[in-house]
Amino acid sequence: MLPLLLLACQPPAARVGTTPSAPAAQADTSPVPASAEPTADATPATLSAEIVARHPHDPAAFTQGLQWVDGRLLESTGQVGESGVRWVTPETGEVEVHTATPNAEAFGEGSTWLNGQVYHITWQTGEAYRFDEALKLQETYRYQGEGWGLTQDGKSLIMSDGSASLFWRDPATFRVTDTVGVSDAGQPVPQLNELEWAEGSVWANVWMQDRIARIDPESGKVTGWLDASALAEEARQQAEKQGRPLTTDDVLNGIAYNPDSGHFYLTGKRWPLLFEVKVRGE
Protein backbone atom coordinates (compact mmCIF):
# COMPACT_ATOMS: atom_id res chain seq x y z
CA MET A 1 0.00 0.00 0.00
CA LEU A 2 2.90 2.41 0.51
CA PRO A 3 4.10 3.77 -2.83
CA LEU A 4 7.70 3.31 -1.67
CA LEU A 5 6.89 0.04 0.10
CA LEU A 6 8.92 1.09 3.14
CA LEU A 7 6.78 -0.10 5.98
CA ALA A 8 4.09 -2.69 5.46
CA CYS A 9 1.12 -3.00 3.21
CA GLN A 10 -0.32 0.29 4.40
CA PRO A 11 0.03 4.10 4.01
CA PRO A 12 1.48 6.37 6.71
CA ALA A 13 -0.07 5.88 10.12
CA ALA A 14 -3.48 7.47 10.40
CA ARG A 15 -4.37 9.67 13.34
CA VAL A 16 -7.02 8.26 15.60
CA GLY A 17 -10.19 10.22 15.03
CA THR A 18 -13.33 10.67 17.09
CA THR A 19 -14.36 7.52 18.89
CA PRO A 20 -17.58 6.05 17.39
CA SER A 21 -20.70 6.52 19.47
CA ALA A 22 -21.19 2.81 20.14
CA PRO A 23 -19.70 1.55 23.45
CA ALA A 24 -16.03 0.58 23.40
CA ALA A 25 -14.53 -2.51 25.01
CA GLN A 26 -10.87 -2.57 26.00
CA ALA A 27 -9.22 -5.77 24.80
CA ASP A 28 -6.48 -7.37 26.87
CA THR A 29 -3.74 -8.07 24.37
CA SER A 30 -1.10 -9.40 26.74
CA PRO A 31 1.28 -11.69 24.84
CA VAL A 32 0.24 -15.33 24.69
CA PRO A 33 3.04 -17.86 24.20
CA ALA A 34 3.09 -19.36 20.72
CA SER A 35 1.63 -22.87 20.72
CA ALA A 36 4.59 -24.23 18.80
CA GLU A 37 8.07 -23.11 17.91
CA PRO A 38 8.93 -23.38 14.19
CA THR A 39 10.45 -26.77 13.35
CA ALA A 40 11.41 -28.44 10.10
CA ASP A 41 8.23 -28.92 8.06
CA ALA A 42 7.31 -31.41 5.39
CA THR A 43 7.40 -29.98 1.87
CA PRO A 44 4.11 -28.08 1.28
CA ALA A 45 1.87 -29.24 -1.55
CA THR A 46 1.92 -27.25 -4.78
CA LEU A 47 -1.65 -26.14 -5.49
CA SER A 48 -3.11 -24.54 -8.60
CA ALA A 49 -6.24 -22.49 -9.30
CA GLU A 50 -8.54 -23.77 -12.04
CA ILE A 51 -10.75 -20.89 -13.15
CA VAL A 52 -14.45 -21.79 -13.08
CA ALA A 53 -15.82 -18.29 -13.75
CA ARG A 54 -14.82 -14.66 -13.90
CA HIS A 55 -17.01 -12.08 -12.20
CA PRO A 56 -16.79 -8.27 -12.22
CA HIS A 57 -15.16 -6.60 -9.24
CA ASP A 58 -15.23 -2.94 -8.26
CA PRO A 59 -11.92 -1.56 -9.61
CA ALA A 60 -12.01 1.19 -6.99
CA ALA A 61 -12.18 -1.28 -4.09
CA PHE A 62 -8.88 -1.59 -2.22
CA THR A 63 -9.83 -5.05 -1.01
CA GLN A 64 -8.72 -5.96 2.50
CA GLY A 65 -11.18 -8.68 3.47
CA LEU A 66 -13.47 -11.12 1.65
CA GLN A 67 -15.86 -13.82 2.85
CA TRP A 68 -18.70 -15.85 1.33
CA VAL A 69 -21.86 -15.62 3.44
CA ASP A 70 -25.03 -17.36 2.23
CA GLY A 71 -24.68 -16.40 -1.43
CA ARG A 72 -23.23 -12.94 -0.82
CA LEU A 73 -19.73 -11.63 -0.36
CA LEU A 74 -18.72 -9.62 2.68
CA GLU A 75 -15.93 -7.31 1.56
CA SER A 76 -13.93 -4.70 3.45
CA THR A 77 -11.82 -2.01 1.82
CA GLY A 78 -8.92 0.21 2.83
CA GLN A 79 -7.38 3.65 2.29
CA VAL A 80 -8.04 6.57 4.63
CA GLY A 81 -11.33 8.20 3.69
CA GLU A 82 -12.33 5.24 1.51
CA SER A 83 -12.44 2.41 4.05
CA GLY A 84 -15.60 0.47 4.74
CA VAL A 85 -17.50 -2.81 4.71
CA ARG A 86 -20.05 -3.92 2.15
CA TRP A 87 -22.28 -6.73 1.00
CA VAL A 88 -21.67 -7.61 -2.65
CA THR A 89 -23.53 -9.76 -5.19
CA PRO A 90 -20.73 -12.03 -6.48
CA GLU A 91 -22.11 -12.62 -9.97
CA THR A 92 -22.49 -8.93 -10.81
CA GLY A 93 -20.18 -7.12 -8.41
CA GLU A 94 -23.11 -4.94 -7.34
CA VAL A 95 -22.72 -3.37 -3.89
CA GLU A 96 -25.94 -4.11 -2.01
CA VAL A 97 -25.16 -2.35 1.28
CA HIS A 98 -22.15 -0.29 2.32
CA THR A 99 -21.04 1.48 5.45
CA ALA A 100 -17.91 3.52 6.00
CA THR A 101 -15.37 2.54 8.63
CA PRO A 102 -16.67 4.42 11.73
CA ASN A 103 -13.41 6.29 12.34
CA ALA A 104 -12.90 8.42 9.22
CA GLU A 105 -9.18 8.69 10.04
CA ALA A 106 -8.71 4.92 10.10
CA PHE A 107 -7.33 2.67 7.38
CA GLY A 108 -9.73 -0.27 7.10
CA GLU A 109 -8.41 -3.81 7.02
CA GLY A 110 -9.87 -7.33 7.26
CA SER A 111 -13.41 -8.35 8.07
CA THR A 112 -15.33 -11.52 8.89
CA TRP A 113 -18.82 -12.81 9.68
CA LEU A 114 -19.38 -14.81 12.88
CA ASN A 115 -22.56 -15.59 14.83
CA GLY A 116 -24.65 -13.18 12.78
CA GLN A 117 -22.24 -10.30 13.31
CA VAL A 118 -19.69 -8.53 11.10
CA TYR A 119 -16.25 -7.79 12.57
CA HIS A 120 -13.92 -5.26 10.94
CA ILE A 121 -10.40 -4.25 11.98
CA THR A 122 -8.14 -1.30 11.22
CA TRP A 123 -4.46 -1.02 10.43
CA GLN A 124 -2.78 1.27 12.98
CA THR A 125 -5.60 2.93 14.92
CA GLY A 126 -6.09 -0.08 17.22
CA GLU A 127 -9.84 -0.18 16.68
CA ALA A 128 -12.09 -3.10 15.77
CA TYR A 129 -15.80 -2.83 15.11
CA ARG A 130 -18.78 -5.14 15.41
CA PHE A 131 -21.78 -4.53 13.14
CA ASP A 132 -25.11 -6.27 12.74
CA GLU A 133 -26.09 -7.80 9.40
CA ALA A 134 -27.42 -4.44 8.20
CA LEU A 135 -23.94 -3.01 8.91
CA LYS A 136 -25.13 -0.90 11.82
CA LEU A 137 -22.38 -0.34 14.39
CA GLN A 138 -22.93 -2.29 17.62
CA GLU A 139 -19.63 -2.08 19.47
CA THR A 140 -16.07 -0.78 19.22
CA TYR A 141 -13.11 -2.72 20.64
CA ARG A 142 -9.55 -1.55 21.20
CA TYR A 143 -6.38 -3.58 20.73
CA GLN A 144 -2.64 -3.06 20.62
CA GLY A 145 -0.53 -3.44 17.50
CA GLU A 146 -1.52 -3.51 13.86
CA GLY A 147 -4.48 -5.20 12.21
CA TRP A 148 -4.16 -6.84 8.78
CA GLY A 149 -6.36 -9.88 8.10
CA LEU A 150 -9.36 -11.38 9.89
CA THR A 151 -11.28 -14.66 9.68
CA GLN A 152 -12.96 -17.12 12.06
CA ASP A 153 -13.09 -20.86 12.75
CA GLY A 154 -16.73 -20.95 13.83
CA LYS A 155 -15.91 -20.10 17.44
CA SER A 156 -13.05 -17.61 17.57
CA LEU A 157 -11.80 -14.73 15.48
CA ILE A 158 -8.39 -15.26 13.86
CA MET A 159 -6.31 -12.18 13.10
CA SER A 160 -3.01 -11.37 11.40
CA ASP A 161 -0.87 -8.32 12.05
CA GLY A 162 1.69 -8.49 9.24
CA SER A 163 4.02 -10.71 11.23
CA ALA A 164 4.48 -14.49 11.01
CA SER A 165 1.86 -15.07 13.73
CA LEU A 166 -1.87 -15.70 13.84
CA PHE A 167 -3.88 -14.55 16.85
CA TRP A 168 -7.07 -16.20 18.08
CA ARG A 169 -9.42 -13.70 19.72
CA ASP A 170 -12.60 -14.00 21.76
CA PRO A 171 -15.41 -12.46 19.66
CA ALA A 172 -17.16 -11.14 22.78
CA THR A 173 -14.16 -9.26 24.19
CA PHE A 174 -11.59 -9.23 21.36
CA ARG A 175 -9.01 -10.55 23.82
CA VAL A 176 -6.20 -12.77 22.52
CA THR A 177 -6.72 -16.39 23.58
CA ASP A 178 -4.00 -18.13 21.56
CA THR A 179 -1.12 -17.36 19.23
CA VAL A 180 0.36 -19.62 16.56
CA GLY A 181 3.59 -18.98 14.68
CA VAL A 182 3.45 -19.77 10.95
CA SER A 183 6.41 -21.50 9.31
CA ASP A 184 7.49 -23.15 6.06
CA ALA A 185 10.44 -25.56 6.16
CA GLY A 186 11.19 -24.31 9.65
CA GLN A 187 11.35 -20.67 8.58
CA PRO A 188 8.83 -18.03 9.70
CA VAL A 189 6.40 -16.77 7.04
CA PRO A 190 5.98 -13.04 7.73
CA GLN A 191 3.61 -10.46 6.25
CA LEU A 192 0.52 -12.64 6.56
CA ASN A 193 -2.35 -10.56 5.27
CA GLU A 194 -5.98 -11.36 4.36
CA LEU A 195 -7.25 -14.62 5.85
CA GLU A 196 -9.91 -17.25 5.15
CA TRP A 197 -10.95 -20.36 7.04
CA ALA A 198 -11.67 -23.23 4.63
CA GLU A 199 -11.60 -27.01 4.85
CA GLY A 200 -10.11 -26.95 8.33
CA SER A 201 -7.18 -24.73 7.38
CA VAL A 202 -6.33 -21.05 7.48
CA TRP A 203 -5.62 -19.68 3.99
CA ALA A 204 -3.52 -16.53 3.98
CA ASN A 205 -2.47 -13.97 1.44
CA VAL A 206 1.16 -13.02 1.90
CA TRP A 207 1.70 -9.36 1.11
CA MET A 208 3.37 -8.72 -2.25
CA GLN A 209 3.24 -12.39 -3.27
CA ASP A 210 1.09 -13.97 -5.98
CA ARG A 211 0.51 -17.08 -3.90
CA ILE A 212 -1.60 -18.11 -0.94
CA ALA A 213 -0.46 -20.16 2.05
CA ARG A 214 -2.59 -22.99 3.38
CA ILE A 215 -1.81 -23.26 7.09
CA ASP A 216 -2.44 -25.97 9.67
CA PRO A 217 -4.12 -24.02 12.51
CA GLU A 218 -2.72 -26.34 15.20
CA SER A 219 0.96 -26.38 14.24
CA GLY A 220 1.16 -23.23 12.14
CA LYS A 221 2.97 -25.16 9.42
CA VAL A 222 2.29 -24.28 5.79
CA THR A 223 0.81 -27.41 4.18
CA GLY A 224 0.35 -25.98 0.70
CA TRP A 225 1.04 -23.03 -1.56
CA LEU A 226 -1.65 -21.95 -4.03
CA ASP A 227 -0.14 -20.34 -7.12
CA ALA A 228 -2.28 -17.37 -8.20
CA SER A 229 0.27 -15.72 -10.49
CA ALA A 230 -1.81 -16.39 -13.63
CA LEU A 231 -4.80 -14.68 -12.02
CA ALA A 232 -2.70 -11.69 -11.05
CA GLU A 233 -1.38 -11.36 -14.59
CA GLU A 234 -4.87 -11.57 -16.10
CA ALA A 235 -6.11 -8.93 -13.67
CA ARG A 236 -3.24 -6.64 -14.66
CA GLN A 237 -3.99 -7.10 -18.36
CA GLN A 238 -7.71 -6.49 -17.87
CA ALA A 239 -7.03 -3.34 -15.85
CA GLU A 240 -4.80 -2.06 -18.67
CA LYS A 241 -7.59 -2.66 -21.20
CA GLN A 242 -10.00 -0.70 -19.02
CA GLY A 243 -7.59 2.22 -18.80
CA ARG A 244 -6.99 1.75 -15.06
CA PRO A 245 -3.56 0.14 -14.83
CA LEU A 246 -2.71 -1.46 -11.52
CA THR A 247 0.05 -0.02 -9.35
CA THR A 248 2.58 -1.92 -7.26
CA ASP A 249 0.19 -1.60 -4.31
CA ASP A 250 -2.62 -3.40 -6.13
CA VAL A 251 -1.67 -6.91 -5.14
CA LEU A 252 -3.46 -10.21 -4.68
CA ASN A 253 -5.61 -9.85 -1.55
CA GLY A 254 -9.00 -11.39 -0.93
CA ILE A 255 -9.96 -15.02 -0.32
CA ALA A 256 -13.51 -16.31 0.09
CA TYR A 257 -14.72 -19.92 0.20
CA ASN A 258 -18.14 -21.34 -0.69
CA PRO A 259 -18.50 -24.60 1.26
CA ASP A 260 -21.46 -25.70 -0.85
CA SER A 261 -19.58 -25.67 -4.16
CA GLY A 262 -16.07 -26.06 -2.79
CA HIS A 263 -15.06 -23.07 -4.89
CA PHE A 264 -12.80 -20.23 -3.80
CA TYR A 265 -13.25 -16.59 -4.82
CA LEU A 266 -9.99 -14.70 -5.27
CA THR A 267 -9.34 -11.06 -6.07
CA GLY A 268 -6.93 -8.23 -5.30
CA LYS A 269 -6.72 -4.57 -4.47
CA ARG A 270 -8.42 -2.56 -7.22
CA TRP A 271 -8.63 -5.64 -9.43
CA PRO A 272 -11.40 -5.46 -12.04
CA LEU A 273 -12.02 -9.22 -11.75
CA LEU A 274 -13.16 -11.67 -9.10
CA PHE A 275 -12.03 -15.20 -9.97
CA GLU A 276 -14.12 -18.21 -8.97
CA VAL A 277 -11.74 -21.17 -8.85
CA LYS A 278 -11.31 -24.80 -7.93
CA VAL A 279 -8.12 -25.62 -6.07
CA ARG A 280 -6.20 -28.52 -7.62
CA GLY A 281 -3.09 -30.35 -6.56
CA GLU A 282 -3.85 -33.12 -4.10
C-alpha distance (Angstrom), angle and dihedral (degrees) to the residues before:
residue distance angle dihedral
M1 . . .
L2 3.81 . .
P3 3.80 110.4 .
L4 3.81 89.4 -137.3
L5 3.81 92.4 38.5
L6 3.81 91.1 -135.6
L7 3.76 102.2 139.5
A8 3.77 121.4 18.2
C9 3.74 135.0 -55.1
Q10 3.78 92.2 -55.8
P11 3.84 142.7 78.2
P12 3.81 123.6 -108.2
A13 3.78 113.9 -50.7
A14 3.78 112.5 -76.7
R15 3.78 121.0 -131.7
V16 3.76 114.6 -113.4
G17 3.78 107.8 -107.1
T18 3.78 132.7 -160.9
T19 3.78 112.9 -37.0
P20 3.84 111.1 -110.3
S21 3.78 115.4 -105.9
A22 3.80 94.8 -114.7
P23 3.84 115.1 94.7
A24 3.79 116.7 -85.1
A25 3.79 125.7 -136.3
Q26 3.79 120.4 -155.8
A27 3.79 110.6 -132.6
D28 3.79 120.0 -145.8
T29 3.78 103.9 -131.9
S30 3.79 99.0 176.0
P31 3.81 109.5 154.8
V32 3.78 115.2 -88.7
P33 3.81 116.3 -154.9
A34 3.79 113.0 -106.8
S35 3.80 111.1 -102.9
A36 3.79 91.9 -130.7
E37 3.76 137.3 14.7
P38 3.82 114.7 -129.1
T39 3.81 111.6 -90.1
A40 3.77 133.3 173.2
D41 3.81 107.6 -63.5
A42 3.77 131.9 -154.0
T43 3.80 113.7 -103.6
P44 3.83 108.0 -81.4
A45 3.79 118.1 -119.7
T46 3.80 117.8 -101.7
L47 3.81 107.4 -123.4
S48 3.79 129.8 -169.9
A49 3.80 134.1 -159.7
E50 3.81 116.5 -125.6
I51 3.80 108.0 -160.9
V52 3.81 112.6 -127.4
A53 3.81 97.5 171.5
R54 3.77 142.7 -12.3
H55 3.79 119.0 -133.6
P56 3.81 130.1 -173.7
H57 3.79 117.4 -99.1
D58 3.79 128.3 -166.2
P59 3.83 103.9 -98.1
A60 3.80 89.9 -154.8
A61 3.81 93.1 57.3
F62 3.81 112.6 105.0
T63 3.80 90.7 -155.9
Q64 3.80 116.1 -143.6
G65 3.80 102.6 156.6
L66 3.81 136.6 21.3
Q67 3.81 132.9 179.2
W68 3.81 136.1 164.9
V69 3.81 111.4 -127.2
D70 3.81 119.0 177.1
G71 3.79 96.6 -41.3
R72 3.80 96.5 -36.4
L73 3.77 133.6 88.3
L74 3.78 122.1 -124.5
E75 3.80 106.5 -150.6
S76 3.79 131.3 179.4
T77 3.78 124.7 -164.3
G78 3.79 136.8 -158.6
Q79 3.81 143.1 -147.1
V80 3.80 122.5 96.0
G81 3.79 109.1 -82.8
E82 3.82 92.0 14.1
S83 3.80 101.7 61.4
G84 3.78 121.8 119.4
V85 3.79 149.6 117.5
R86 3.78 126.5 -101.1
W87 3.77 145.5 175.3
V88 3.80 111.9 -125.4
T89 3.81 134.0 -168.1
P90 3.82 101.7 -128.3
E91 3.80 98.0 -151.1
T92 3.80 95.0 53.5
G93 3.79 105.3 20.7
E94 3.81 89.0 -126.6
V95 3.80 114.3 157.1
E96 3.80 106.4 -130.1
V97 3.81 99.4 -178.9
H98 3.79 130.5 2.9
T99 3.77 135.8 -178.0
A100 3.78 128.2 -178.3
T101 3.79 120.9 -119.8
P102 3.85 101.9 -89.8
N103 3.80 94.7 -123.6
A104 3.81 105.1 62.1
E105 3.81 89.8 -159.5
A106 3.80 93.1 56.6
F107 3.79 128.5 99.0
G108 3.80 106.6 -132.8
E109 3.78 120.5 -131.9
G110 3.81 136.8 169.2
S111 3.78 128.5 -7.4
T112 3.79 138.5 -169.9
W113 3.80 142.6 -178.9
L114 3.81 119.2 -124.9
N115 3.81 131.4 160.9
G116 3.80 93.0 -9.8
Q117 3.79 93.3 -51.7
V118 3.81 134.1 106.3
Y119 3.81 117.9 -134.9
H120 3.81 121.0 -163.3
I121 3.81 128.8 -178.6
T122 3.79 134.6 -162.0
W123 3.78 132.8 -137.7
Q124 3.82 109.3 -122.1
T125 3.80 106.3 -11.1
G126 3.81 93.3 81.4
E127 3.79 93.7 -130.2
A128 3.80 129.9 130.6
Y129 3.78 124.6 -176.5
R130 3.78 135.5 -152.8
F131 3.81 118.3 -153.1
D132 3.78 133.1 -179.9
E133 3.80 120.5 -120.2
A134 3.81 90.7 -85.2
L135 3.83 87.4 56.7
K136 3.79 93.8 -111.3
L137 3.80 111.9 151.4
Q138 3.81 113.0 -108.2
E139 3.79 105.0 167.2
T140 3.80 143.5 -3.3
Y141 3.81 122.2 -142.9
R142 3.79 129.1 -167.4
Y143 3.79 127.1 -143.2
Q144 3.79 139.3 169.3
G145 3.78 124.3 -110.9
E146 3.78 130.6 17.0
G147 3.79 129.4 -40.7
W148 3.82 121.1 -142.6
G149 3.81 116.9 148.2
L150 3.81 133.3 13.3
T151 3.81 135.2 -167.9
Q152 3.82 138.0 141.4
D153 3.80 139.7 -131.6
G154 3.79 96.1 -146.1
K155 3.80 93.3 -86.6
S156 3.79 110.0 37.2
L157 3.77 137.1 33.3
I158 3.82 115.2 -114.5
M159 3.79 117.5 -153.2
S160 3.80 137.5 -175.7
D161 3.79 125.9 -155.6
G162 3.81 102.6 -169.4
S163 3.79 92.9 -87.4
A164 3.81 128.6 100.1
S165 3.82 91.6 -91.9
L166 3.79 136.2 92.0
F167 3.80 119.6 -150.4
W168 3.80 124.6 -151.6
R169 3.81 111.8 -149.3
D170 3.78 134.2 -169.6
P171 3.84 106.7 -114.1
A172 3.81 91.6 -145.5
T173 3.80 96.5 54.0
F174 3.82 105.1 11.4
R175 3.81 88.6 -129.0
V176 3.81 118.7 149.7
T177 3.81 110.9 -107.6
D178 3.80 101.0 171.3
T179 3.79 140.9 4.9
V180 3.80 127.4 -154.5
G181 3.79 125.3 -169.4
V182 3.82 114.8 -138.5
S183 3.80 119.4 -138.7
D184 3.80 142.0 170.9
A185 3.81 118.2 -159.1
G186 3.78 88.3 -12.2
Q187 3.80 93.8 -54.4
P188 3.82 123.6 113.2
V189 3.82 116.5 -108.6
P190 3.82 105.4 -142.2
Q191 3.80 131.4 -171.8
L192 3.79 94.8 46.5
N193 3.78 105.9 178.8
E194 3.83 133.5 168.4
L195 3.81 113.7 18.9
E196 3.80 138.8 -155.6
W197 3.79 131.9 -177.0
A198 3.81 110.8 -139.8
E199 3.79 135.4 154.0
G200 3.79 92.5 -6.4
S201 3.80 94.7 -54.1
V202 3.78 137.2 95.8
W203 3.81 111.6 -119.7
A204 3.78 114.0 -157.5
N205 3.76 136.4 -170.6
V206 3.78 111.0 -138.5
W207 3.78 110.8 -144.8
M208 3.81 114.3 -104.4
Q209 3.81 93.2 6.4
D210 3.81 127.5 110.4
R211 3.79 92.0 -142.4
I212 3.78 137.8 76.4
A213 3.80 126.7 -135.8
R214 3.79 120.7 -135.0
I215 3.80 106.2 -151.4
D216 3.80 132.7 -163.8
P217 3.83 102.1 -129.3
E218 3.82 93.0 -149.5
S219 3.80 100.6 50.3
G220 3.79 100.5 20.0
K221 3.79 90.0 -131.2
V222 3.80 118.8 144.4
T223 3.82 106.4 -118.2
G224 3.79 97.2 179.9
W225 3.79 145.2 7.4
L226 3.80 118.8 -141.8
D227 3.80 111.6 -151.0
A228 3.81 109.7 -140.5
S229 3.81 97.6 163.7
A230 3.82 93.1 113.4
L231 3.80 90.2 54.0
A232 3.79 91.4 49.4
E233 3.79 91.3 50.8
E234 3.81 92.7 49.0
A235 3.81 90.4 49.2
R236 3.80 90.3 51.6
Q237 3.80 92.0 49.9
Q238 3.81 92.7 47.2
A239 3.80 91.4 49.2
E240 3.81 89.5 52.0
K241 3.81 90.6 52.2
Q242 3.80 90.1 51.5
G243 3.79 91.5 51.5
R244 3.81 93.5 -113.6
P245 3.81 104.6 104.1
L246 3.77 115.8 -164.0
T247 3.79 120.3 -113.6
T248 3.79 127.7 -141.6
D249 3.82 88.0 -93.0
D250 3.81 92.9 58.6
V251 3.78 97.4 87.7
L252 3.78 136.6 153.6
N253 3.81 106.5 -70.4
G254 3.77 127.3 145.4
I255 3.81 129.9 70.2
A256 3.80 125.1 -176.1
Y257 3.81 128.3 170.3
N258 3.81 129.1 -154.6
P259 3.82 106.5 -155.1
D260 3.80 92.1 -165.3
S261 3.81 95.6 59.5
G262 3.79 98.1 23.2
H263 3.80 87.9 -129.3
F264 3.79 126.2 138.0
Y265 3.81 124.6 -143.5
L266 3.80 113.8 -145.5
T267 3.79 130.5 -176.1
G268 3.79 141.7 144.1
K269 3.77 143.8 -136.9
R270 3.81 109.1 -57.5
W271 3.80 91.0 -10.9
P272 3.81 113.6 156.2
L273 3.82 91.1 -145.5
L274 3.78 137.7 63.0
F275 3.80 110.7 -158.6
E276 3.80 121.0 -148.0
V277 3.80 106.3 -156.7
K278 3.78 145.9 172.2
V279 3.78 115.1 -135.4
R280 3.80 112.9 -129.1
G281 3.77 132.3 -175.3
E282 3.78 111.8 85.1
